[in-house]
Amino acid sequence: MYQNEVVESQGIKIRRRPPPLHYVGPFEFRLQNEGNTPRNILEEIVWHKDKEVAQMKERKPLYTLKKALENVPPARYFIGALRDANQRTGLPGLIAEVKKASPSRGILREDFNPVEIAQAYEKGGAACFSVLTDEKYFKGSFENLQAIREAGVKCPLLMKEFIVEVWQIYYGRSKGADAVLLIASVLPDLDIKYMIKICKILGMATLVEVHDEREMDHVLAIEGVELIGINNRNLETFEVDIGNTKKLLEGERGELIRLKDILFVGESGLFTPEDIAIVQEAGVKAVLVGESLIKQSDPGKAISVLFGRDVSE
Ligand SMILES: O=C(O)c1ccccc1NCC(=O)[C@H](O)[C@H](O)COP(=O)(O)O
């Protein structure tokens, strides 16, 4: 199938960067919004990522990465850590996000020390961390991921990256990632299936992220999916609606879902114990939280405020 047909049939909203324009004369003939300019921020990020990954791959080809993996400690059990936390506290297991900035919110924290933040999160009862590695849009880095892994914290690490190629998964593993994010509006079903298999070989978990019913139905049909994130933030418009988690988990779909052994994660826009109760009631056993924790002077203590009680014991 041609790329456009795949996109059409699977409802993929984010287009990939088109090939360079045919150069026919002294001027390139560019038409705005006729396929050669990104339509939204997620598309812009993905197009930038394509170029960035191509350059990184030249510096570190896959065979050198695979060699490097021989000396990397095995991946930690991301899903197990979330299930354990949920059973221990009766509340959703927390994936606490280490993020300095975001396109929708700008700079979230000026005095940003990723290792200190991760240590505070672990002390406060986080089960796992989500570490932003994108530099251009989130001011993150793979150095942050590696520094957190080497600092001795026990929580498994999600590499929060915009994955467009398998090479990035190997790269993340070589820096200590235990899990990766796969965004359903960016990747065709077959790529998701393939990437899940690669992750399994590497001992890593995959958090497959959806935002609407169509993406959810596609992802539910993909073999091997164990962890699905429901993003309450529309990554094209930045609109946040925590009711989205309930919307995707109710009705007939919800009944079907409950028959499967899939762990659901409520993502974005969670600020209060009431917000946590809303997504828990909808059926999630884990939550991914950034802004409401990272902005507080003690992000570890902020966890008790978010859950309405101490979850560290
Ligand atoms: O948050 C953004 O501005 C954003 C823009 C484009 C792509 C992804 C984006 N965010 C990723 C996330 O959804 C959040 O980092 C994550 O779910 C935590 O959300 P929050 O608790 O609201 O910080």
The ligand as an SDF file (V2000), in Angstrom:
LIG
                    3D

 23 23  0  0  0  0  0  0  0  0999 V2000
    2.1750   18.9680   26.2340 O   0  0  0  0  0  0  0  0  0  0  0  0
    2.3660   19.4110   25.0820 C   0  0  0  0  0  0  0  0  0  0  0  0
    2.4060   20.6130   24.8180 O   0  0  0  0  0  0  0  0  0  0  0  0
    2.6070   18.4590   23.9560 C   0  0  0  0  0  0  0  0  0  0  0  0
    2.7030   18.9510   22.6490 C   0  0  0  0  0  0  0  0  0  0  0  0
    2.9370   18.0790   21.5950 C   0  0  0  0  0  0  0  0  0  0  0  0
    3.1040   16.7340   21.8210 C   0  0  0  0  0  0  0  0  0  0  0  0
    3.0330   16.2490   23.1250 C   0  0  0  0  0  0  0  0  0  0  0  0
    2.7720   17.0850   24.1660 C   0  0  0  0  0  0  0  0  0  0  0  0
    2.7120   16.6380   25.4690 N   0  0  0  0  0  0  0  0  0  0  0  0
    2.8710   15.3050   25.8650 C   0  0  0  0  0  0  0  0  0  0  0  0
    1.9180   14.9890   26.9600 C   0  0  0  0  0  0  0  0  0  0  0  0
    0.8080   14.6940   26.6450 O   0  0  0  0  0  0  0  0  0  0  0  0
    2.2960   15.2510   28.3900 C   0  0  0  0  0  0  0  0  0  0  0  0
    3.6600   15.5190   28.5210 O   0  0  0  0  0  0  0  0  0  0  0  0
    1.9490   14.1760   29.4100 C   0  0  0  0  0  0  0  0  0  0  0  0
    0.8190   13.4400   29.1230 O   0  0  0  0  0  0  0  0  0  0  0  0
    1.7990   14.8260   30.8080 C   0  0  0  0  0  0  0  0  0  0  0  0
    0.8080   15.8300   30.7660 O   0  0  0  0  0  0  0  0  0  0  0  0
    0.6370   16.9300   31.9130 P   0  0  0  0  0  0  0  0  0  0  0  0
    0.4350   16.2040   33.2070 O   0  0  0  0  0  0  0  0  0  0  0  0
   -0.5850   17.7010   31.5310 O   0  0  0  0  0  0  0  0  0  0  0  0
    1.8770   17.7440   31.9230 O   0  0  0  0  0  0  0  0  0  0  0  0
  1  2  2  0
  2  3  1  0
  2  4  1  0
  4  5  1  0
  4  9  2  0
  5  6  2  0
  6  7  1  0
  7  8  2  0
  8  9  1  0
  9 10  1  0
 10 11  1  0
 11 12  1  0
 12 13  2  0
 12 14  1  0
 14 15  1  0
 14 16  1  0
 16 17  1  0
 16 18  1  0
 18 19  1  0
 19 20  1  0
 20 21  2  0
 20 22  1  0
 20 23  1  0
M  END
$$$$
